[in-house]
Structures are given as C-alpha cells and as structure tokens.
Amino acid sequence: MLSLFKNFAEKIAGKGYDNPIPQSKPMAGWKETPIDEKGASFNEPLVPVGIFSDYPDLFSDGIYYGERNTSPYKTGELDGALITSFVREGVAKRLAKASKMLPPGHAFLLLDTLRTEKVQSSLFEHFKNALMSHPFNLSEEVAIEKTQDYVSQPSRANSPHMTGGSVDLTVVKFEPDAWKELQGLTKKLRKIASDKSRWHEVYKIEMRRHQLLREKSQTLDMGVAFDEVAVDETGAPKTALRYYEEKLENGRISPEEVEPLKNRRLLYNVMNSVGFTFFPEEPWHADYGNKFWAKQSGAKTALYGYAELSPKNKAYEDMRRNHHAGNIELSTLMQAPLDRGKTSNPIMDFVHATAQMCGKLRYVRLHTSAHVISPAPNGPSL
C-alpha cells in the first residue's frame, strides 16, 4: 500500500497534486456572513459552460435535469432543473484556468452548478423524504435537520447553489488516442467558433467531442458516487472531504483506498490553487465568491448573492433543451433513412446525419455519478 502511494507521490512531485487536504474551518455561523452588494462582483453575469459555450475545456452533464443515463432522474422529473451549467463569469474563468493544471488526458466534468429555487426545493424534499423512509425512519423534524448536512434549505439569502458560485464536479480521464483527438478538435473549435458561417463544422466538432467524453473517458474514483450519503463500518461519513486523509493519519487506510485518496487530493489541490474552497462534507462541492467560500477562505464578506437567469441565459437554456429533445428523438431513428416521407429540411437532415455519425447521448460506460443514500451498517442513523 505504501509503495503505491509513494509511486503516485513521485510521479506528480513538484506539482502539488499530492498535498494532503488540510483541515476545514468550522462552518458554524456561515449564514451570518454579509454580502458585499456594492462590490464589483455582485452583479457579475451568469455564463454557460459546457457544450456550445465559450469554455470548450469544460464538460458538463445535467444530472438533475436527467440529461443522460448517469442521472437517477428522468428528464423533467425535478421541477426547475436546468440542463445548462450556469456559473458566474469569474467562476467560469477560474474553472478554465484550473482545467489547464490537470494532468494530460484529464478534464473537469461539471455535474451541478446554478440551481433554481424550484429545483433546490425539489432536492431538499427528495433527501428529506428518503431519510424519513426505510431504512432510516427518521422523524420529519430530525430528517429536516439531517438533510441540511447535504442540501441547503431553499433560501435566496443562504443557498450556495443559487448564487452561481457553487460547482459540483469531478475529473474524467480520457483514453490516450481519444485525448489526442480531443485536443485537435478543441484547437480547431477555438479557431472557428466565432464564425457563424461555419456552424456546420462547429456542430460536428462538438458532437464528436462529446461522443469521446461518453465513450472514451471514465470518471476518477472518489470513493463515493456523486450525492451519495454513505457511512463506513464505524459510522464515519465516507462523503466527508477528508475521510481518506483521516484514515491515512490513523494508519487504517487500505491499498484499495489509496486511489480515491489521491484523486480527491488532485481535485482539491487543482481547484484550491485558483481560489476555490470546498464544503467539508462533500468531496465534489467547490465554491468561489459565496458565503461557503467566505467562511472557508476567511473573507469578511461574500462576493455573490442570489442569481437569476437573464433573458440571454434563458434563451441559451431553451436552445440546449430543444437540442437535447431533438437528439433524443433522433436517437430512436438512427437506422432510419434521411427521407422519412416528409418534405426535405436541409438543417434537420444535417443534424440527423451528424447524430448517426456521433452516436446516442447515453454513456457507454456509466460514470460514477448516481444519487445514492446508503444506510449505516449498524443502523439507520447518519
């Protein structure tokens, strides 16, 4: 076990990826953190990241929208869920910078960013009801209290995911040949994306890039699934950010647990290097500019408050939804000829042909990003 860890440390020595995750600051009192409403960042716009955006190095998967088969939800099941990953512009720029610090062959996959008030309410009810059901069987009062360890109660003043400053993400690793192709496609995309006359080329490139993501990449093992609520045989929460650090410090880490330890360190240290902090209870939740960030960073005020989608954001979300719905429909027609007895439409024929070329929207290999609540081995308490 120690030799495995030593090999990893030697491989990435000097880059800081192997630095231990430090102790987090207590979160008590974070809701009382003031917001600098007169600061330059307060009205910073929300921008989309992921497919068709200005940030091609960042990938996204709308878990709560049910975009792909990585989600436990069906499309539209969670009221108010967005397919687009929206973040504050400053957050997007920091994510793009951090992505360039990842080892070759690796990229960020954003799973959840800005939440609407509706989906925040839906998620809170989902967790609360699960904790009130078998095998937990908690009372509603206790379930509400426990739920807040994982999902904030809907509040325009205090829900970090409603600010555009919270990002739930993981790291994916591409197969070598796929990574080489992806780099070439992304380089070309940067050159031609602003030329509206070349939208056919842009569309094909984006479809191929995301096909490589679906079929030729895999998420790094973080020890738990996204949004998993799980404890080990001692009752310790496996979703705690420093879970494996504490096992290492106590001499109780197994050889199989070295991998998630180093992967959590990679994600934490790369994100922290550009100013993000992490929520102590989750290895996937990073913050910049909101109250969570202020509490962990020691800032006197938060930069961001509640954020609403602009008309431009809403138009982008509509485009993404329409594109997703269209591709789901086309995926059922993969073997159908282009001429389906209707008046020919050049654009739809092109999109259909591209869908046939680049495959379905579903992942070939499921990424570790399921919504799971696991009971404690010795009882239902969390």
N, C-alpha and C positions, 0 to 999 in steps of 0.2 A: 504494500500500500504506500509506504513512504517513498519507495523508488518511483512509483507512478507520479506522485506529487512532485518529486524532485525533477523528473524529466520535464514536466509541464513548466515548472518554475524556470528551468534553464532555457527552455525554448523561447520563452517570452520575456526573459530578463531584460531589464532596462526600459521596458515599455509601460510598466506599472499595472499591467493587466492582472498580475498575481498578488497585488497588495491586498491584505486582509480587509474585509469590510469592517469599518470601525463601529463602535457602539453608537447607536442613535440617541438623539436627545429626547427626553420625555415629551410626549405630545400634549400633556395636560395644559389646558388654557389656550389652545391654538385658536379657538373660535373668537377669543377676545382680541386677536391681532388686528390692528387697524389697517385700512386700505388707503394707499396714497392716491386719492381721487384727483389730485391736481398734478400728478406726475405725468411725464411724457408717455409712459407705457400704459396708462389707464385705458385710453381709447385705442390701443393698438388693434388693428383689424384681425379678424379670423381669416385664415387661408386654408385651402385644401391641400392635403398631401396624399401621395399615392398615385394611382393611375390617372393619366391625363393632367397631372398637376405640374407645377414648376419645380418640383422636387423629385426628380426621377430616381435618386439613390434610395428613396424611402418607399417601402412597400406597405400595404395595408390590407386588412381583412376585417370586414364589418361583422364582428362576432354577434353583437346584439341585434343587428339587422337580419342575421341569417343569410349573409352573402354567399357562403359556401358551406361545404359539409363539415367544416371544423366547428360549426356552431351547434349548440343543443337546441337552438330556437329555429322555428320556421320563419320565412320571410314575412314580416309584418306582425309577428306574434307579440313582440314587446312594443307597446304603443309609444310612438315618438322616437324610436331608434333611427339612427342615421346610417346610411351606407357609406357616406363620405367621412374620412377622418379630418376634422377641422381642428386646428390649433391656432394659438396666437402667432403672429408673424415672427416674433422673436424666438418663440419655441421652435418653429419650423427651421429657422436658420441654425439654431443650436443643434437640432437633431441632424441636419445635413452635415454640420461640422463634425459631430461625433461619429457619424457613419463612416467618415473617411479615416477614422482612427481604429476601426475594427480590423482584425487580421484579414489578409486577402482571402476572398471566397466567402466572406460573411456579410450579411446585411441585416438591417432592422426590419422587423415586421410589426407594424402597429395594429393592436387589437381593439383598443378602445381609447377615444380621446374626448372630445366635447360631447357631453350628454345634454339632451333637452330635459326640461323639468318633468315632462311626461315619462321619459324612459327612466329617469332617476327614481321616480315614484314606483314604476313597474318593477325595477330591480330590488328596491327595498322590500316591496311586498313579496317578491319571489323568495328572497332569503328568509324573511320573517316566517312565511308560511311553511317553508321547508323545516325550519327549526321548531315549529310547533307540531310538526307531524312526526310519525315514527321514522327513525328510532330515537330522535331527540326528545320529543314530547314536552317541550318547554311551554310554560305559560306565555300568554301574549306579552305580558309586561317584561318578563325575562328575555323573551325572543327579540323584542324591540331593542333591548339593551345590548344583547349579543350581536344582533345584526349590524349595529353601528361599528363593530370591530372590522367589518368588511365593506359595508356600503353606507355612505352618509345619508342621513335623513334628508329628503328634498328641502333645500333652502337656498334661496338666491343669495343669501349672505354667507353661507357656510358650506356649500357643496363644492369641493375642489374640482370635480369633473365638469362643473357647469361654468368654469372660468375660462376654459381653453388653455389652461396651464398644466393640466394633468395628462399624462400619457401612460397607458398600459401597453407594454411592448415586450418583445422577445427578440432573439437573434436566430437567424436561419443560416445554414451553411449549404452552399451550392456544390454540386459535383464539379470537379476541375474543368471539364470541357464545357459545361453549362456556364460556369463563371466566365470563362474566356469569351464565349459568345455573348453573354450578357454585357460585358464591358464594351465590346464593339458596338452592340446595339444602342447602349446608353450614350456612347460618344456620338454616334450619328444622330440620335434623337436630339441631343443638345444643339446640334448644328441646324437642324431643320424645323424644330418645333414651332418657332415663331412665324414661319412661312405658311400662311393659311392655304396657299395654293397646293401645298404638299401634304394635305391632311390624309390622303390615302396612305402615303408612306408612314406617317406618324401612327396611324391607326394600326397598321400591320406590325410595326415595331412594338407598340405597346402590348398588343395581343400576344406576340411571341415572347416578350419579356415576362409576362405574367404566366404564360404556359411553362416557361422554365422554372418560375417560382413554384408552381403547382406540382410539376412532375420531376424536377431535378434538384430539389432542396429539401432540407429537413430542419426542424427547429432543434436547437440545442437543449439537452436535458437539464432542466432547472430543478428536478426533484419532485415537482408538483405540476399539475395541469393549471392552466390559467383559470383564475377564480375558484380554485379548489379550496375547500375548507377541510383540512385533514390534520390528525394528530398521530404521533407515533405511539409505541407500546408504553411509554412513560406518561403519556398525556401531553407532551410538549407539542406545540403547533408547528407542523412542518412548513407551513406557509410563512412563518416569520423570516424576515430578511436574513438574519444571522443564524438561522437554525444549524447549518453545517459548520459555521465558524465555531459555535459553541461546542459542537460535538468534537471538532478537532482540538479545541482548547482543553477539553476534558478527557482526551485520549480515547474517545468512543467512536471515532469515525471508521467506517468500513471501506474496503477497497472500492466497492460499488458507489460509494458516496463521494469519492474524490471528484468524479466528473461533474455532478451538479454543483459542488463547491467551487470549482474553477470557472464554471460557466456563469454562476451568479457573480463572481468576482469580476469577470470580464465585462458583463453588462453594467455592473455598478461603477467600476472604475472609469470606463469609457464615458458614461453619461455624467458622472461626477466631474470629470475633467473639463466639461464645458458649462458647468454651473448647475446641473440638476441635483436635486436631493431625492431620497427615496423614503416612502412610507414604511415605517419599521415592521409592519405586519405582513407586507407583501413583497416578493422579490421582483415583481413586474411593474410596480407602480412608481413612476418618477414624476417629479414636479419641478416647475420653474415659475416664479412670479406670484403664486397664490399663497394662501395662508399656511398650507402644509409646508411649502418651500421656506417661507419666512421663519416658521418655528424651527425647522431643522438647520437652516443656514445661519440663523442668528440675526437676520434682518429685522429692523424695527417695525417696518411696515410691509404689507403685501403690495405688489405692483398691479395685480389683476383682480377685478371683481367679477360679478355675473356678466356673462357674454351672451348676446343674442345674434342669431344669424342675420346677415344683411340681405337685401334683395339679391345681390350678386351671389352670395353664398347659397341662397335658396334656389336660384336658377341652376347653379352647379349641382346641387343635390338632386334636382329634378332630372338633369341630364344623366347623372350616374344611375338613378333609379330606372329611367327609361332604357338606358343601355343594358343594365342588368336584366331587366324583364325581357328585353328583346333577345338577349343571348340565351336566356333560359328557354325561351320559345324555340330559338334556332337549334339549340342542342337536341331537341326532340326530332329535328328534321335533318340530322347530319347526313343521312343516307339519301335524302330526297333530292331530286334534280332541281336545278335553279328555276326552271319553268314549272310552276305548280298550277298551271291553268289560270293564272291571273295576268293582268296587264304588267308588262315588264317594268320594273323600277330599278334603274341603274345603281342607286345607292344601296338599296336592300339586297340586290344581287351581289354587290361587292362585299357587304357585311356578312352575308350568308356564306360566300366563298371563303372569307377570312376565318369565319367560325369553323368551317370544315377543316381548314388548314391547321388551325391552332388549338383545336380540341375543345372539350367542355370546360365549364367553370369549376367543376368539382376537382378536389385534390385526388391524386392517385394514391398518395400516402398521407394519412391523416396527421396533421400537425398536432402537437400536444397543447391543445387549447380548448379543452372542454370545461363546462360549468359543472363542478362536482362538489357534493357535500358528503364527506365521509364520517361515519360515526367513530367515536373513540373506541379502542379495543376493550376497554374496561367499563364502558357505559356511555350514555348519550351526552354527557357534559362536554363543553368545549373549553 
